[in-house]
Amino acid sequence: MLYTRLTRDYGLDVPFVSAGMGLIALPELAASVSEAGGLGLLAAAVTPPSALREMIHKMRSLTSRPFGVDLVVTDTAFGQSTTVEHIRTCIEQRVPVVVFFWNLPPADWMRQLRESGIKVWIQVGSVSRAIEAARIGADAIIVQGSEAGGHNHSETGLITLIPAAVDAVSPIPVIGAGGIADGRGVAAALAAGADAVCVGTRLIASHEARAHQEYKNRVLAAGVDDIGRTCIFGPEWPDQPMRVIRNRVVREWVGKDGKTPPAPNPPQVIGHTSIGAQNYAMPKFSAVLPTLHTSGDFEEMCLAAGDSAGLVRDIKPAGEIVREMMSEARDVLEVRLSAMLTPMRQTTERPPRSIEPRRSRGL
Ligand SMILES: Cc1cc2nc3c(=O)[nH]c(=O)nc-3n(C[C@H](O)[C@H](O)[C@H](O)COP(=O)(O)O)c2cc1C
């Protein structure tokens, strides 16, 4: 257990929120996180309202613990990703928490959700956006640092963004997202003033994530230096900055990556997948992430992941990841940091195992 205002107010055992990751964070993943005492987020991404309703039912069949629904506010090639119907579905299903990402939600949605007793969180990438989110009534603000995987607008690292946002929006709780994949990162975010952490990349490498096995393997194999930011992906949602694994297509376009390049002529298909029940031929530069239903050339695909992929060492059940990160954070707070409050004596003792540096893969 670790206690913060967020765990108290939302009935959680640990200040851990799993990121809504489009096509990847579905009920199995979110429920495992909620069952482990955190708050699991269901990613609605481009899911139509009827399918979102089914996802919520499935979630409730897997856990009776608190959870949330993550909604992206933007237009895509598949239409508006969040509509008033999605909002109605969340209200009708009495979802405990709704999280908005990318653009701020209209005031009307905020009002309807809050009048229905639903807590609304907003994920932002800057202090000025955090202030706007606070002004429109967010109950908590997730600050996304520039390290974070997936779509990412932030220009600021999380260790600066958290305290700056806390100072700007206090007393609204702030949740830190980006670069956190072990207990050391959790402890750092909490020490910087966050009331919880929001974790994406670490959970791609979980049994329950719907990512393709090859995608999981590549997250595992990536070092911190293998991750970069690019705008090349997205005929479905053009010119959006994303943090991804640098595979061949990213390396080829480095330096020319300020915008999504024009579609090649003749059109080129890099793979096939399914979105909902629909088959989808993935065009060159597709931003659609490879899932269990995807086949094709992984050197051409968008493999969204943050810098913390470099800290991921194994694929395991999501609940185990939550428990491990939280127990390591406790060790860091209890042992490593509290030891700094007393003068050091000459010793040959080794630090407790769980907070020893891990050997990097290169050595
Ligand atoms: C594969 C992937 C997909 C993502 N999709 C979404 C999404 O659909 N909605 C959203 O709010 N955030 C999305 N994000 C961003 C996360 O909410 C969060 O900011 C990020 O994962 C935190 O950084 P980390 O990946 O370093 O843990 C995604 C992140 C990743 C890695």
Ligand as a Chemical Component Dictionary entry (heavy atoms), coordinates in Angstrom:
data_LIG
# 
_chem_comp.id                   LIG 
_chem_comp.type                 NON-POLYMER 
_chem_comp.pdbx_formal_charge   0 
_chem_comp.three_letter_code    LIG 
# 
loop_
_chem_comp_atom.comp_id 
_chem_comp_atom.atom_id 
_chem_comp_atom.alt_atom_id 
_chem_comp_atom.type_symbol 
_chem_comp_atom.charge 
_chem_comp_atom.model_Cartn_x 
_chem_comp_atom.model_Cartn_y 
_chem_comp_atom.model_Cartn_z 
_chem_comp_atom.pdbx_ordinal 
LIG C1  C1  C 0 1.077  2.583 -27.085 1  
LIG C2  C2  C 0 0.509  3.832 -26.487 2  
LIG C3  C3  C 0 -0.763 4.254 -26.853 3  
LIG C4  C4  C 0 -1.316 5.390 -26.259 4  
LIG N1  N1  N 0 -2.607 5.747 -26.567 5  
LIG C5  C5  C 0 -3.207 6.711 -25.839 6  
LIG C6  C6  C 0 -4.613 6.942 -25.957 7  
LIG O1  O1  O 0 -5.320 6.305 -26.749 8  
LIG N2  N2  N 0 -5.160 7.889 -25.149 9  
LIG C7  C7  C 0 -4.417 8.583 -24.240 10 
LIG O2  O2  O 0 -4.980 9.374 -23.481 11 
LIG N3  N3  N 0 -3.090 8.423 -24.144 12 
LIG C8  C8  C 0 -2.468 7.484 -24.888 13 
LIG N4  N4  N 0 -1.131 7.258 -24.714 14 
LIG C9  C9  C 0 -0.345 8.115 -23.804 15 
LIG C10 C10 C 0 -0.553 7.689 -22.351 16 
LIG O3  O3  O 0 -1.791 8.178 -21.898 17 
LIG C11 C11 C 0 0.526  8.207 -21.401 18 
LIG O4  O4  O 0 0.670  9.593 -21.510 19 
LIG C12 C12 C 0 1.887  7.585 -21.618 20 
LIG O5  O5  O 0 1.800  6.219 -21.921 21 
LIG C13 C13 C 0 2.751  7.758 -20.369 22 
LIG O6  O6  O 0 4.090  7.580 -20.653 23 
LIG P1  P1  P 0 4.846  6.174 -20.685 24 
LIG O7  O7  O 0 4.402  5.521 -21.964 25 
LIG O8  O8  O 0 6.271  6.563 -20.675 26 
LIG O9  O9  O 0 4.440  5.379 -19.485 27 
LIG C14 C14 C 0 -0.556 6.137 -25.318 28 
LIG C15 C15 C 0 0.728  5.709 -24.977 29 
LIG C16 C16 C 0 1.271  4.577 -25.543 30 
LIG C17 C17 C 0 2.642  4.121 -25.122 31 
# 
loop_
_chem_comp_bond.comp_id 
_chem_comp_bond.atom_id_1 
_chem_comp_bond.atom_id_2 
_chem_comp_bond.value_order 
_chem_comp_bond.pdbx_ordinal 
LIG C1  C2  SING 1  
LIG C2  C3  SING 2  
LIG C2  C16 DOUB 3  
LIG C3  C4  DOUB 4  
LIG C4  N1  SING 5  
LIG C4  C14 SING 6  
LIG N1  C5  DOUB 7  
LIG C5  C6  SING 8  
LIG C5  C8  SING 9  
LIG C6  O1  DOUB 10 
LIG C6  N2  SING 11 
LIG N2  C7  SING 12 
LIG C7  O2  DOUB 13 
LIG C7  N3  SING 14 
LIG N3  C8  DOUB 15 
LIG C8  N4  SING 16 
LIG N4  C9  SING 17 
LIG N4  C14 SING 18 
LIG C9  C10 SING 19 
LIG C10 O3  SING 20 
LIG C10 C11 SING 21 
LIG C11 O4  SING 22 
LIG C11 C12 SING 23 
LIG C12 O5  SING 24 
LIG C12 C13 SING 25 
LIG C13 O6  SING 26 
LIG O6  P1  SING 27 
LIG P1  O7  DOUB 28 
LIG P1  O8  SING 29 
LIG P1  O9  SING 30 
LIG C14 C15 DOUB 31 
LIG C15 C16 SING 32 
LIG C16 C17 SING 33 
# 
